[in-house]
Amino acid sequence: MTIPAVRTASLTRHFGGVHALDDVTLEIPRGCIFGFLGPNGSGKTTMIRLLLGLLEPTAGTAEVLGYSTRSDAAAVRQRSGALLEHCGLYERLSAADNLELYGRFWRLPGGERRARAKELLTLLDLYERRDEVVGGWSRGMKQQLAIARALLHRPELVFLDEPSAGLDPVAAVALRDRLAQLSAGAGVTVFLTTHNLAEAERLCTLVGVVRRGRLLAFGTPAQLGAAREGAGIEITGTGLSEVLVAMVTALPGVVSARRDGRALLVGLARGAATGPVVAALVAAGFQVDSVRNTAGSLEDAFHALLEAQS
């Protein structure tokens, strides 16, 4: 039987009266990219710190790569890589020197250090710039180098906390493609937190949605999208306002409604009809340009889950 990358049972962490993580049970198989999704303050970073053994749980248990995070935290960290709030780079050093330094921290032999650094820098399209001082690089390049740092010692599992935060769209796409290559090529399990739901849908094999420390859903992006009751519709037009959004939200059969530019995205309960929603908008003065059904996406499922818990 294969030991999962991560297994938790009723994992809980309180900070005084704040329930940062509350009774979370999940199992993540090896070799997948797992997305842990939720709004700010939902417990995502706390979860990573618990799994790395940097925090003690208030209750429950966690195993990472078969090791208890309570009694074998050093073994967990030895076999894991992590990119948390800070990239961990020395900006006055070159890219090559950064990896050389971290290779020494991990006590990698000299030949292995240099070979591994070249392998990762080449994979991440940074090798030709290996001798440049990192402080002058763009944020996207620094993030890619930080991922190389986290992977230098060939960890079985890597934790990435918001790795694409602050990146421009081109850099974010490049980073996503690199992560997919690393996971597929090296069989590394990736535990990823992100606010970019489209990124998570494209990249992740499994996702979990958390809010206020509680796990609301767990499964593949397709499973979460299909689990929504009823259909969704996208209505575009002129004159959309927050007042109209609130009006639609209160209509019978409407599960959720939110504004996206000139479009209104509406989630409907099973069996609910589209016509009454459109008629109510027209009667309220909204000029409808188009109406289309939308398949259940991860983003739709995410917002519906949060709406249901509010």
Secondary structure, DSSP 8 states (H G I E B T S, - for coil): ----SEEEEEEEEEETTEEEEEEEEEEE-TT-EEEEE--TTSSHHHHHHHHTTSS--SEEEEEETTEETTT-HHHHHHTEEEE-SS----TTSBHHHHHHHHHHHTT--HHHHHHHHHHHHHHTT-GGGTTSBGGGS-HHHHHHHHHHHHHTT--SEEEEESTTTT--HHHHHHHHHHHHHHHHHH--EEEEE-S-HHHHHHH-SEEEEEETTEEEEEE-HHHHHHTSSS-EEEEEEE---HHHHHHHHTSTTEEEEEEETTEEEEEE-TT--SHHHHHHHHHTT-EEEEEEEE---HHHHHHHHHHHH-
